[in-house]
Amino acid sequence: MESIKPVVDTAVQAARAGVEAVQKAWSLMEAATEKKPPSELLSQSAVRRIQGQDEGG
């Protein structure tokens, strides 16, 4: 039985690393989808000025 313990420990560590990777990826994707588009935060004229399409002030 003692020879199986390192194999089991390695499998558990790999599974935990996989779970952590999925959680991190999910968190990044969730943050990206929750981000408001500039049009919700800025006026249309401000967006055009930022894009260099409008010289107004």
N, C-alpha and C positions, 0 to 999 in steps of 0.2 A: 504494500500500500504506500509506503514512503516514496517509492519511485514515481508514483502518479501525481504526488503533490506539486512538484514543479510544473508539470504539464497543465494541471488545473489552474494553478496560480497565473501562469502565462495566458491561458484562455480568458480568465476573469479580467486580467489587466487589459487585454486586447478588446474585450467587450466594453469595458469602461471607457477606453480611449475612443472607441467608435461612438458610444453614446455622447460623450463630450463633444466630439466633432459634429455630430448631427445637431446637438443643442446650439452650438456656436453658429453653424450655418443657418439654422432656423431663426435665431435671434437677428442675424444680419438681414435676412430676407424680410422678416417682420418689420424691422426698423425702416427698411427701404419702402415698404408698401404704406407705412403710416406717415411718411414724409409728405407734407402738403406741397402742391405745385406752386411755383412763384405767382401764378395768376390768382391764387387765393390770398396771397400776402401783399402783393403789390398791385398798383393800378396798371392799366394797359399802357399808359404813356410811360410809366417808370420801366416796365419790361422792355418797351421799344428803345428807350434811352440806353438801357444796359446792353441791349443787343446792337447798339450803334445805328439803329434805324431812324432815330428821331433826335434832332439837335436841340429840342425845346428844353426849357428849364423849369 
